[in-house]
Amino acid sequence: MNWFESLRDLSHREAAGRLLADGWNVCGLGDWATVWRSPDGALVARVSPFEPAYEVFVELCRTLDGHPLLPRIEFDGPLMGGGRLTVMEFLMPVEPAVADAVVVRWAAAADGDPITVVRREAERLDAEAARSIPFWGGLDHNPGNVLQNAAGEPKLVDLFYAAGLEIYRVLRDDPARIAEAVPADRRRFICDIAALARLSSPDELAALRAAADSLD
């Protein structure tokens, strides 16, 4: 059995503990997730406690499996309470000029350019998600979402986003709307995302946690 299958349905804390115990190390911190690198350096595991949007990017990668501009996904599955674990090939930063050139190619969407296939499928998935995923943000194809693999080949990552600022504004001001939009079993750890832990004051965290607790 794939070792990652044993992490499916654990909480994000338990999954992170298993990765740490197996020799993985933190190599990145985003707004929603912590990223762990495997002992051999070949893979990264993205661990998120509350994940309303990332599955759409995974769907893009799987629909266009093997596309030269998308990362290889090794594993993806839900975590208990609404989190998500996604394991993919390790990617590194690119030079700004390389990232800018990829963004220009995206905008041009020229016939015959492989990036055009990605753009069209991403736009299709974006339209579907806007109709089905609460607080959907949309497409995000800025230069910061261009990385490269060990061979120096550019890869597009994190092409979609949830409207995080709106989610947490609504949680604070009108928590009943969150209860209506997000099932209880998918928001258990809504206040554990990395951006809140990194940027919120103690009073802000307390207010958000109180609002989340009021939903149960």
ZADO-1210 file (C-alpha; in nm, 4 decimals, padded with zeros to 6 digits):
<atoms>
<atom x="00.0000" y="00.0000" z="00.0000" code="MET" pos="1"/>
<atom x="00.1154" y="00.3547" z="-00.0733" code="ASN" pos="2"/>
<atom x="00.2553" y="00.4892" z="00.2569" code="TRP" pos="3"/>
<atom x="00.0617" y="00.8120" z="00.2116" code="PHE" pos="4"/>
<atom x="-00.2646" y="00.6192" z="00.2210" code="GLU" pos="5"/>
<atom x="-00.1947" y="00.5569" z="00.5889" code="SER" pos="6"/>
<atom x="-00.2178" y="00.9337" z="00.6466" code="LEU" pos="7"/>
<atom x="-00.5584" y="00.9672" z="00.4852" code="ARG" pos="8"/>
<atom x="-00.8262" y="01.0825" z="00.7285" code="ASP" pos="9"/>
<atom x="-00.5801" y="01.1727" z="01.0037" code="LEU" pos="10"/>
<atom x="-00.5980" y="01.5281" z="01.1329" code="SER" pos="11"/>
<atom x="-00.3473" y="01.7754" z="00.9905" code="HIS" pos="12"/>
<atom x="-00.1608" y="01.7626" z="01.3205" code="ARG" pos="13"/>
<atom x="-00.1366" y="01.3840" z="01.3167" code="GLU" pos="14"/>
<atom x="-00.0302" y="01.3825" z="00.9504" code="ALA" pos="15"/>
<atom x="00.2397" y="01.6405" z="01.0202" code="ALA" pos="16"/>
<atom x="00.3596" y="01.4357" z="01.3174" code="GLY" pos="17"/>
<atom x="00.3894" y="01.1248" z="01.1007" code="ARG" pos="18"/>
<atom x="00.5858" y="01.3158" z="00.8367" code="LEU" pos="19"/>
<atom x="00.8199" y="01.4566" z="01.1018" code="LEU" pos="20"/>
<atom x="00.8726" y="01.1137" z="01.2540" code="ALA" pos="21"/>
<atom x="00.9576" y="00.9748" z="00.9101" code="ASP" pos="22"/>
<atom x="01.2305" y="01.2342" z="00.8542" code="GLY" pos="23"/>
<atom x="01.0443" y="01.5003" z="00.6547" code="TRP" pos="24"/>
<atom x="01.1313" y="01.8662" z="00.7220" code="ASN" pos="25"/>
<atom x="00.9346" y="02.1895" z="00.6848" code="VAL" pos="26"/>
<atom x="01.0490" y="02.3778" z="00.3750" code="CYS" pos="27"/>
<atom x="00.7669" y="02.6236" z="00.3161" code="GLY" pos="28"/>
<atom x="00.4772" y="02.8082" z="00.4721" code="LEU" pos="29"/>
<atom x="00.1900" y="02.9480" z="00.2697" code="GLY" pos="30"/>
<atom x="-00.1359" y="03.1129" z="00.3670" code="ASP" pos="31"/>
<atom x="-00.3215" y="02.7822" z="00.3942" code="TRP" pos="32"/>
<atom x="-00.0638" y="02.5111" z="00.4391" code="ALA" pos="33"/>
<atom x="00.2707" y="02.3919" z="00.5646" code="THR" pos="34"/>
<atom x="00.4979" y="02.2242" z="00.3112" code="VAL" pos="35"/>
<atom x="00.7237" y="01.9352" z="00.4103" code="TRP" pos="36"/>
<atom x="01.0166" y="01.7974" z="00.2094" code="ARG" pos="37"/>
<atom x="01.0973" y="01.4280" z="00.1978" code="SER" pos="38"/>
<atom x="01.4283" y="01.2966" z="00.3367" code="PRO" pos="39"/>
<atom x="01.5582" y="01.2259" z="-00.0144" code="ASP" pos="40"/>
<atom x="01.4509" y="01.5687" z="-00.1373" code="GLY" pos="41"/>
<atom x="01.2412" y="01.4359" z="-00.4232" code="ALA" pos="42"/>
<atom x="00.8931" y="01.5131" z="-00.2899" code="LEU" pos="43"/>
<atom x="00.7015" y="01.7700" z="-00.0903" code="VAL" pos="44"/>
<atom x="00.3860" y="01.7196" z="00.1128" code="ALA" pos="45"/>
<atom x="00.1424" y="02.0083" z="00.1431" code="ARG" pos="46"/>
<atom x="-00.0553" y="01.9779" z="00.4687" code="VAL" pos="47"/>
<atom x="-00.3531" y="02.2056" z="00.5198" code="SER" pos="48"/>
<atom x="-00.5958" y="02.2036" z="00.8160" code="PRO" pos="49"/>
<atom x="-00.8816" y="02.3687" z="00.6241" code="PHE" pos="50"/>
<atom x="-00.8832" y="02.3443" z="00.2466" code="GLU" pos="51"/>
<atom x="-01.1762" y="02.4683" z="00.0373" code="PRO" pos="52"/>
<atom x="-00.9980" y="02.5074" z="-00.2969" code="ALA" pos="53"/>
<atom x="-00.6809" y="02.3027" z="-00.3537" code="TYR" pos="54"/>
<atom x="-00.8586" y="01.9977" z="-00.4876" code="GLU" pos="55"/>
<atom x="-00.9352" y="02.1954" z="-00.8041" code="VAL" pos="56"/>
<atom x="-00.5646" y="02.2402" z="-00.8767" code="PHE" pos="57"/>
<atom x="-00.5107" y="01.8705" z="-00.8170" code="VAL" pos="58"/>
<atom x="-00.7919" y="01.7951" z="-01.0603" code="GLU" pos="59"/>
<atom x="-00.6205" y="02.0144" z="-01.3201" code="LEU" pos="60"/>
<atom x="-00.2922" y="01.8251" z="-01.2764" code="CYS" pos="61"/>
<atom x="-00.4648" y="01.4877" z="-01.3011" code="ARG" pos="62"/>
<atom x="-00.6761" y="01.5848" z="-01.6006" code="THR" pos="63"/>
<atom x="-00.3598" y="01.6964" z="-01.7812" code="LEU" pos="64"/>
<atom x="-00.1381" y="01.4266" z="-01.6307" code="ASP" pos="65"/>
<atom x="00.2104" y="01.4407" z="-01.7807" code="GLY" pos="66"/>
<atom x="00.1757" y="01.7951" z="-01.9118" code="HIS" pos="67"/>
<atom x="00.5240" y="01.9552" z="-01.9114" code="PRO" pos="68"/>
<atom x="00.4044" y="02.2705" z="-01.7327" code="LEU" pos="69"/>
<atom x="00.2292" y="02.1000" z="-01.4408" code="LEU" pos="70"/>
<atom x="00.3833" y="01.9197" z="-01.1417" code="PRO" pos="71"/>
<atom x="00.3595" y="01.5459" z="-01.0914" code="ARG" pos="72"/>
<atom x="00.1105" y="01.4598" z="-00.8165" code="ILE" pos="73"/>
<atom x="00.2091" y="01.1522" z="-00.6154" code="GLU" pos="74"/>
<atom x="-00.0837" y="01.1498" z="-00.3722" code="PHE" pos="75"/>
<atom x="-00.3838" y="01.3593" z="-00.2764" code="ASP" pos="76"/>
<atom x="-00.6482" y="01.2952" z="-00.0152" code="GLY" pos="77"/>
<atom x="-00.8668" y="01.4549" z="00.2509" code="PRO" pos="78"/>
<atom x="-00.7624" y="01.4887" z="00.6117" code="LEU" pos="79"/>
<atom x="-00.9996" y="01.4641" z="00.9031" code="MET" pos="80"/>
<atom x="-01.1952" y="01.7803" z="00.9761" code="GLY" pos="81"/>
<atom x="-01.1652" y="01.9398" z="00.6326" code="GLY" pos="82"/>
<atom x="-00.7913" y="01.9436" z="00.5721" code="GLY" pos="83"/>
<atom x="-00.5980" y="01.8083" z="00.2778" code="ARG" pos="84"/>
<atom x="-00.2682" y="01.6309" z="00.2101" code="LEU" pos="85"/>
<atom x="-00.1145" y="01.6650" z="-00.1345" code="THR" pos="86"/>
<atom x="00.2215" y="01.5107" z="-00.2245" code="VAL" pos="87"/>
<atom x="00.4028" y="01.6201" z="-00.5396" code="MET" pos="88"/>
<atom x="00.7466" y="01.6504" z="-00.6909" code="GLU" pos="89"/>
<atom x="00.9794" y="01.9019" z="-00.5251" code="PHE" pos="90"/>
<atom x="00.9990" y="02.2349" z="-00.7066" code="LEU" pos="91"/>
<atom x="01.2345" y="02.5305" z="-00.6694" code="MET" pos="92"/>
<atom x="01.2135" y="02.9048" z="-00.7396" code="PRO" pos="93"/>
<atom x="01.2893" y="03.0361" z="-01.0871" code="VAL" pos="94"/>
<atom x="01.4596" y="03.3539" z="-01.1996" code="GLU" pos="95"/>
<atom x="01.2125" y="03.6456" z="-01.2247" code="PRO" pos="96"/>
<atom x="01.2642" y="03.6731" z="-01.5994" code="ALA" pos="97"/>
<atom x="01.1628" y="03.3090" z="-01.6454" code="VAL" pos="98"/>
<atom x="00.8492" y="03.3538" z="-01.4383" code="ALA" pos="99"/>
<atom x="00.7559" y="03.6717" z="-01.6243" code="ASP" pos="100"/>
<atom x="00.7988" y="03.4975" z="-01.9591" code="ALA" pos="101"/>
<atom x="00.5610" y="03.2187" z="-01.8521" code="VAL" pos="102"/>
<atom x="00.2994" y="03.4756" z="-01.7486" code="VAL" pos="103"/>
<atom x="00.3328" y="03.6452" z="-02.0884" code="VAL" pos="104"/>
<atom x="00.2808" y="03.3098" z="-02.2599" code="ARG" pos="105"/>
<atom x="-00.0324" y="03.2511" z="-02.0487" code="TRP" pos="106"/>
<atom x="-00.1741" y="03.5876" z="-02.1510" code="ALA" pos="107"/>
<atom x="-00.0981" y="03.5315" z="-02.5188" code="ALA" pos="108"/>
<atom x="-00.2488" y="03.1792" z="-02.5271" code="ALA" pos="109"/>
<atom x="-00.0922" y="03.1213" z="-02.8680" code="ALA" pos="110"/>
<atom x="-00.2003" y="02.8232" z="-03.0753" code="ASP" pos="111"/>
<atom x="00.0526" y="02.5433" z="-03.0420" code="GLY" pos="112"/>
<atom x="00.1926" y="02.6649" z="-02.7093" code="ASP" pos="113"/>
<atom x="00.1428" y="02.3938" z="-02.4432" code="PRO" pos="114"/>
<atom x="00.0473" y="02.6605" z="-02.1901" code="ILE" pos="115"/>
<atom x="-00.2715" y="02.7277" z="-02.3855" code="THR" pos="116"/>
<atom x="-00.4022" y="02.3804" z="-02.3025" code="VAL" pos="117"/>
<atom x="-00.3446" y="02.4496" z="-01.9331" code="VAL" pos="118"/>
<atom x="-00.5128" y="02.7887" z="-01.9511" code="ARG" pos="119"/>
<atom x="-00.8244" y="02.6556" z="-02.1251" code="ARG" pos="120"/>
<atom x="-00.8666" y="02.3662" z="-01.8806" code="GLU" pos="121"/>
<atom x="-00.7971" y="02.5940" z="-01.5836" code="ALA" pos="122"/>
<atom x="-01.0618" y="02.8389" z="-01.7033" code="GLU" pos="123"/>
<atom x="-01.3121" y="02.5560" z="-01.7418" code="ARG" pos="124"/>
<atom x="-01.2442" y="02.4303" z="-01.3892" code="LEU" pos="125"/>
<atom x="-01.2579" y="02.7841" z="-01.2548" code="ASP" pos="126"/>
<atom x="-01.6054" y="02.8343" z="-01.3990" code="ALA" pos="127"/>
<atom x="-01.7250" y="02.5046" z="-01.2496" code="GLU" pos="128"/>
<atom x="-01.5777" y="02.5828" z="-00.9081" code="ALA" pos="129"/>
<atom x="-01.7336" y="02.9294" z="-00.9026" code="ALA" pos="130"/>
<atom x="-02.0728" y="02.7595" z="-00.9187" code="ARG" pos="131"/>
<atom x="-02.0065" y="02.4879" z="-00.6610" code="SER" pos="132"/>
<atom x="-01.7444" y="02.5969" z="-00.4042" code="ILE" pos="133"/>
<atom x="-01.8433" y="02.8579" z="-00.1434" code="PRO" pos="134"/>
<atom x="-01.6161" y="03.1611" z="-00.1212" code="PHE" pos="135"/>
<atom x="-01.4382" y="03.0656" z="-00.4413" code="TRP" pos="136"/>
<atom x="-01.1679" y="03.3182" z="-00.5333" code="GLY" pos="137"/>
<atom x="-01.0797" y="03.2305" z="-00.8908" code="GLY" pos="138"/>
<atom x="-00.7694" y="03.1899" z="-01.1036" code="LEU" pos="139"/>
<atom x="-00.4291" y="03.3115" z="-00.9872" code="ASP" pos="140"/>
<atom x="-00.1546" y="03.3019" z="-01.2484" code="HIS" pos="141"/>
<atom x="00.0977" y="03.5545" z="-01.1195" code="ASN" pos="142"/>
<atom x="00.4777" y="03.5130" z="-01.1544" code="PRO" pos="143"/>
<atom x="00.5023" y="03.3799" z="-00.7987" code="GLY" pos="144"/>
<atom x="00.3148" y="03.0699" z="-00.9128" code="ASN" pos="145"/>
<atom x="00.5912" y="02.9671" z="-01.1511" code="VAL" pos="146"/>
<atom x="00.8517" y="02.7262" z="-01.0124" code="LEU" pos="147"/>
<atom x="01.0911" y="02.4738" z="-01.1692" code="GLN" pos="148"/>
<atom x="01.1781" y="02.1087" z="-01.1242" code="ASN" pos="149"/>
<atom x="01.5247" y="01.9671" z="-01.0693" code="ALA" pos="150"/>
<atom x="01.5837" y="01.9668" z="-01.4461" code="ALA" pos="151"/>
<atom x="01.5110" y="02.3393" z="-01.4657" code="GLY" pos="152"/>
<atom x="01.1743" y="02.2967" z="-01.6403" code="GLU" pos="153"/>
<atom x="00.9140" y="02.5608" z="-01.5414" code="PRO" pos="154"/>
<atom x="00.5996" y="02.4407" z="-01.3655" code="LYS" pos="155"/>
<atom x="00.2755" y="02.6196" z="-01.2826" code="LEU" pos="156"/>
<atom x="00.1469" y="02.5780" z="-00.9262" code="VAL" pos="157"/>
<atom x="-00.1386" y="02.7025" z="-00.7082" code="ASP" pos="158"/>
<atom x="-00.3441" y="02.8348" z="-00.9982" code="LEU" pos="159"/>
<atom x="-00.6662" y="02.8699" z="-00.7958" code="PHE" pos="160"/>
<atom x="-00.7531" y="03.0281" z="-00.4640" code="TYR" pos="161"/>
<atom x="-01.0280" y="03.0632" z="-00.2087" code="ALA" pos="162"/>
<atom x="-01.1374" y="03.4086" z="-00.0935" code="ALA" pos="163"/>
<atom x="-00.9671" y="03.3792" z="00.2432" code="GLY" pos="164"/>
<atom x="-01.0134" y="03.7382" z="00.3567" code="LEU" pos="165"/>
<atom x="-01.3846" y="03.7082" z="00.2886" code="GLU" pos="166"/>
<atom x="-01.4131" y="03.3717" z="00.4645" code="ILE" pos="167"/>
<atom x="-01.2641" y="03.5053" z="00.7859" code="TYR" pos="168"/>
<atom x="-01.4484" y="03.8377" z="00.7689" code="ARG" pos="169"/>
<atom x="-01.7747" y="03.6449" z="00.7431" code="VAL" pos="170"/>
<atom x="-01.6695" y="03.4051" z="01.0195" code="LEU" pos="171"/>
<atom x="-01.6110" y="03.7014" z="01.2500" code="ARG" pos="172"/>
<atom x="-01.9169" y="03.9082" z="01.1498" code="ASP" pos="173"/>
<atom x="-02.1793" y="03.6538" z="01.0443" code="ASP" pos="174"/>
<atom x="-02.0740" y="03.3015" z="01.1472" code="PRO" pos="175"/>
<atom x="-02.4124" y="03.1554" z="01.0563" code="ALA" pos="176"/>
<atom x="-02.3239" y="03.2112" z="00.6897" code="ARG" pos="177"/>
<atom x="-02.0178" y="02.9892" z="00.7332" code="ILE" pos="178"/>
<atom x="-02.2325" y="02.7211" z="00.8950" code="ALA" pos="179"/>
<atom x="-02.4674" y="02.7329" z="00.5966" code="GLU" pos="180"/>
<atom x="-02.1892" y="02.7255" z="00.3369" code="ALA" pos="181"/>
<atom x="-01.9375" y="02.4797" z="00.4857" code="VAL" pos="182"/>
<atom x="-02.0413" y="02.1461" z="00.6435" code="PRO" pos="183"/>
<atom x="-01.9326" y="02.0963" z="01.0047" code="ALA" pos="184"/>
<atom x="-01.7020" y="01.8060" z="00.9153" code="ASP" pos="185"/>
<atom x="-01.5119" y="02.0308" z="00.6719" code="ARG" pos="186"/>
<atom x="-01.4500" y="02.3271" z="00.9048" code="ARG" pos="187"/>
<atom x="-01.3344" y="02.1679" z="01.2277" code="ARG" pos="188"/>
<atom x="-00.9907" y="02.3315" z="01.1963" code="PHE" pos="189"/>
<atom x="-01.0962" y="02.6481" z="01.0149" code="ILE" pos="190"/>
<atom x="-00.8920" y="02.8626" z="01.2539" code="CYS" pos="191"/>
<atom x="-00.5709" y="02.6613" z="01.2167" code="ASP" pos="192"/>
<atom x="-00.4542" y="02.7825" z="00.8758" code="ILE" pos="193"/>
<atom x="-00.0994" y="02.9155" z="00.8527" code="ALA" pos="194"/>
<atom x="-00.1916" y="03.2758" z="00.7684" code="ALA" pos="195"/>
<atom x="-00.3959" y="03.3156" z="01.0863" code="LEU" pos="196"/>
<atom x="-00.1218" y="03.1632" z="01.2985" code="ALA" pos="197"/>
<atom x="00.1363" y="03.3891" z="01.1365" code="ARG" pos="198"/>
<atom x="-00.0463" y="03.7213" z="01.1157" code="LEU" pos="199"/>
<atom x="-00.3265" y="03.7390" z="01.3746" code="SER" pos="200"/>
<atom x="-00.3046" y="03.9102" z="01.7108" code="SER" pos="201"/>
<atom x="-00.4106" y="03.7107" z="02.0189" code="PRO" pos="202"/>
<atom x="-00.7365" y="03.9065" z="02.0328" code="ASP" pos="203"/>
<atom x="-00.8088" y="03.8389" z="01.6659" code="GLU" pos="204"/>
<atom x="-00.7439" y="03.4675" z="01.7067" code="LEU" pos="205"/>
<atom x="-00.9638" y="03.4541" z="02.0153" code="ALA" pos="206"/>
<atom x="-01.2507" y="03.6264" z="01.8326" code="ALA" pos="207"/>
<atom x="-01.2285" y="03.3925" z="01.5338" code="LEU" pos="208"/>
<atom x="-01.2075" y="03.0814" z="01.7518" code="ARG" pos="209"/>
<atom x="-01.5066" y="03.1974" z="01.9543" code="ALA" pos="210"/>
<atom x="-01.7032" y="03.2508" z="01.6332" code="ALA" pos="211"/>
<atom x="-01.6052" y="02.9055" z="01.5047" code="ALA" pos="212"/>
<atom x="-01.6960" y="02.7435" z="01.8367" code="ASP" pos="213"/>
<atom x="-02.0372" y="02.9075" z="01.8268" code="SER" pos="214"/>
<atom x="-02.1224" y="02.7043" z="01.5172" code="LEU" pos="215"/>
<atom x="-02.1013" y="02.3700" z="01.7009" code="ASP" pos="216"/>
</atoms>
